[in-house]
Structure formats: C-alpha cells, structure tokens
Amino acid sequence: DKAAIDALKTNIAKLGAKGADVRPASVLTLGPAVKPLDLILMDPPYGTSAGSVALDKLARLGWTSPATWVSIETAKDETPEIAGFTAESSRVHGKARITLLRAS
C-alpha cells in the first residue's frame, strides 16, 4: 500500500540509512541477490502459507544469511514455522502476531 511505502521511505531518509532498499513488489518477481539483506519485513496474507513460500524463495536466491533478521506478521493465532528458520521472539498486537526469525 502506497502509504506504508511512503512511510518506510520517509523513515529511511530520517535515519540517513543510505544502504536501505525498499522493494514494493512480490517476492516472486525477485531474481538472485547481489548480497544478503540485514532485515526483511514480511506481511503476507493471513491464513496462507505465502510467508513460508516467500521466505523459502528468498533463502534459495541468496537474500538471507545467518545474520539476516526476518520480521513476519501473521494472524495472532498463527505461529509461523518455516523450514530453515528459528523464531527468536514473538509478540501479539491486537489481531496480529509479529515474529522475529533467523536462519537456523
């Protein structure tokens, strides 16, 4: 959504994060990574395996490393279990659960 993308870009500018990269597109359109990312924010549709599919593809294409943090938002009653990743922390906020993952 445009407002969310604009907010991300504004916050990146305020932080002076020159290496930040916002890609408002489906993970399915990405090709191989030049280098792994430090942080991946994911908000897949609730109640689907879309997050698992997307993160698996990101890992296979070199977008993740053992140092990459992945934040995934799911419905509060969902606990993401993604092969190759371990949940380091999880918090419920209203109807959503935010889980921080790292490669295992």
Backbone torsions as a table, in degrees:
resi	resn	phi	psi	omega
1	ASP	NA	139.7	-172.2
2	LYS	-58.4	-41.0	-179.5
3	ALA	-62.4	-40.6	179.1
4	ALA	-66.3	-42.6	178.5
5	ILE	-63.3	-44.2	178.2
6	ASP	-61.4	-41.0	178.8
7	ALA	-63.8	-42.2	177.2
8	LEU	-60.0	-47.1	-178.8
9	LYS	-64.6	-38.6	177.5
10	THR	-63.4	-45.6	-179.8
11	ASN	-65.8	-37.1	176.8
12	ILE	-62.0	-44.2	179.1
13	ALA	-63.2	-43.6	179.7
14	LYS	-62.6	-35.7	-179.7
15	LEU	-81.3	-13.2	-177.2
16	GLY	67.3	30.4	-177.9
17	ALA	-81.5	84.8	-173.8
18	LYS	-65.3	-27.5	-178.5
19	GLY	-89.6	3.1	-177.5
20	ALA	-69.8	148.2	-177.4
21	ASP	-139.0	116.9	177.5
22	VAL	-103.7	123.4	-179.6
23	ARG	-123.0	91.3	-179.1
24	PRO	-79.5	70.1	-177.3
25	ALA	-148.8	166.5	176.1
26	SER	-68.1	140.0	176.4
27	VAL	-60.4	-23.8	-178.9
28	LEU	-66.7	-16.5	179.8
29	THR	-92.5	-6.4	-176.6
30	LEU	-78.4	144.9	172.8
31	GLY	-101.4	-166.2	180.0
32	PRO	-60.4	145.7	-179.6
33	ALA	-79.8	147.5	171.8
34	VAL	-74.6	-40.4	174.9
35	LYS	-153.8	157.3	-180.0
36	PRO	-65.9	153.9	177.3
37	LEU	-88.2	156.4	175.8
38	ASP	-83.5	-35.2	-175.2
39	LEU	-142.2	132.7	175.7
40	ILE	-124.7	126.0	177.3
41	LEU	-106.7	122.7	-176.8
42	MET	-123.1	135.7	177.0
43	ASP	-136.6	67.5	-178.6
44	PRO	-73.5	164.2	176.2
45	PRO	-57.1	135.6	179.3
46	TYR	-64.1	149.8	173.5
47	GLY	73.4	16.9	178.3
48	THR	-125.8	171.9	174.5
49	SER	-96.5	18.1	-175.8
50	ALA	-59.2	-38.9	179.7
51	GLY	-63.8	-42.9	178.6
52	SER	-63.6	-45.2	179.2
53	VAL	-62.1	-45.1	-178.2
54	ALA	-64.8	-45.8	-177.8
55	LEU	-68.1	-36.1	175.3
56	ASP	-59.7	-44.3	179.6
57	LYS	-65.2	-44.1	178.9
58	LEU	-58.0	-43.4	179.8
59	ALA	-64.4	-45.2	-179.3
60	ARG	-63.4	-30.3	-178.4
61	LEU	-91.6	5.4	175.3
62	GLY	84.7	14.9	179.8
63	TRP	-79.2	-15.8	-180.0
64	THR	-118.2	159.6	173.9
65	SER	-145.3	175.6	176.9
66	PRO	-60.2	-19.6	-179.8
67	ALA	-89.8	-7.2	-176.9
68	THR	-75.9	131.2	170.4
69	TRP	-95.0	135.1	177.0
70	VAL	-121.0	124.2	174.5
71	SER	-106.8	122.6	-179.8
72	ILE	-124.6	131.3	178.0
73	GLU	-99.2	130.8	177.4
74	THR	-135.0	176.0	172.2
75	ALA	-64.8	151.2	-174.2
76	LYS	-60.6	-25.5	179.8
77	ASP	-91.3	3.7	176.9
78	GLU	-99.2	137.1	172.9
79	THR	-118.0	108.5	-176.8
80	PRO	-65.5	128.6	174.3
81	GLU	-124.1	106.1	-173.9
82	ILE	-120.1	121.3	-178.2
83	ALA	-53.6	132.2	178.4
84	GLY	87.6	-1.1	-179.7
85	PHE	-130.8	145.7	179.0
86	THR	-117.4	135.6	176.5
87	ALA	-74.9	122.4	178.9
88	GLU	-93.5	-29.2	-178.3
89	SER	-161.2	152.1	178.9
90	SER	-150.2	135.2	179.8
91	ARG	-136.0	144.3	175.9
92	VAL	-102.8	131.2	177.4
93	HIS	-131.0	104.3	-178.4
94	GLY	62.5	-121.9	-178.5
95	LYS	-89.7	-0.9	-173.9
96	ALA	-114.2	152.1	170.8
97	ARG	-116.5	130.9	174.8
98	ILE	-108.5	123.2	-179.1
99	THR	-120.7	132.7	175.5
100	LEU	-99.2	126.8	-177.2
101	LEU	-119.3	154.5	170.0
102	ARG	-137.3	154.4	176.7
103	ALA	-62.2	138.0	-179.3
104	SER	-104.4	NA	NA
